[in-house]
Amino acid sequence: MAKQYNLAYALNPAMQQTTKLLNAAGLPMHGMSKAPGDSFAAVLRDLRLLMGAPPSTLRTQQLLALTPALAAASKAMHIDPGLLRLKTHDAVAHWFLRLTERVDYAAYTKSELALKKVGLRGVFGGEGFELLVNGHGPLNRKLDARAEIERAAMNALVRSKAPGLVDARGRRIEGLAGSFDEVTQGYDVWIHTPGGRKVKFVDTVRLSLFRPSARIEVETLYLGLLAGAEIKLPGAAKSVGKQISRIRDRFRRILALELTVPGRFESAIFLPQQIVFNGSATKFSAIAPGEIDDVITRTTTTRTGADLEFDQYLMDLDVRELTRAIDLLFSI
């Protein structure tokens, strides 16, 4: 039977390049189904095959080549980038690629995705929302400004030799000479616990590495923890206050903190005595979807009965559009 000629497919250079790369690796060509949903599923199938292949330069090129195909599928499915606080369908495609790698999408079989859909929707949605938050310029500028206030306060304590700086276990840190460097954002924050477990801690932190004076020799690299944020979808956001109230208590019992700082280190471990707070002033925030960009100050109660204030940032994002986009990951 003669092969059917598809004019739209033949006129798409990006799709042709993708096909060449896929064929070079011995992987199947993109599906040519007419239904938009089937088209998206076909791109996801190719994506999963590539993610499961050994890392290589070719594999990276192939993943990048899938971006226009994902963007075209996003457009065909009428995903609205604006409702996700993204500007273009290309941005949606990049978001999908980062999300699938972050949740190890290729590790789930088609049957597992179907059986675990209820639970995985929440996991994928939470990770997807976290990526959107991390890329939200106005919101991150607010968080940076809040952290900058804390950095200035900690440097003032260093200059004045006044007490106030403590490590993760609440022990005073004295005799520092130098200053805390520029505000930096850290991701994928984990803690190592006495039970030998490694668990996710907070979603994102603002930090500053301590730069000692040139004339001072120090053996410890100090990490100033300026601010942290929990990023939650509406369901999880209901109990975020209690979670924030337990953060400092959990810090006192950790063996180590592990995190990623883009441009500095992929994964670095800091011991409790290296983690510096400005007493109890370090502030943790909550970020959740809302109708407008705003900051609301909330008060919750710690386990010891004391009140703890935290800021809640509302990000202007349509949760229904996010859910619809996440559901496409189960369409394979």
Salt bridges, closest charged atoms under 4 A:
ASP46 OD2 - HIS30 ND1 2.43
GLU127 OE1 - ARG102 NE 2.38
GLU130 OE2 - ARG102 NH2 2.85
GLU130 OE1 - LYS200 NZ 3.90
ASP144 OD1 - ARG206 NE 2.88
GLU148 OE2 - ARG151 NH2 2.85
GLU174 OE2 - ARG172 NH2 2.65
ASP181 OD2 - ARG211 NH2 2.45
GLU182 OE2 - ARG264 NH2 2.46
ASP188 OD1 - ARG102 NH2 3.05
ASP203 OD1 - LYS200 NZ 3.65
GLU230 OE1 - LYS232 NZ 3.63
GLU258 OE1 - HIS192 NE2 2.75
GLU258 OE2 - LYS198 NZ 3.37
ASP293 OD2 - ARG85 NH1 3.44
ASP293 OD1 - HIS136 NE2 3.86
ASP311 OD1 - LYS283 NZ 3.46
ASP318 OD1 - ARG320 NE 3.41
GLU321 OE2 - ARG324 NH2 3.26
ASP327 OD1 - ARG121 NE 2.85
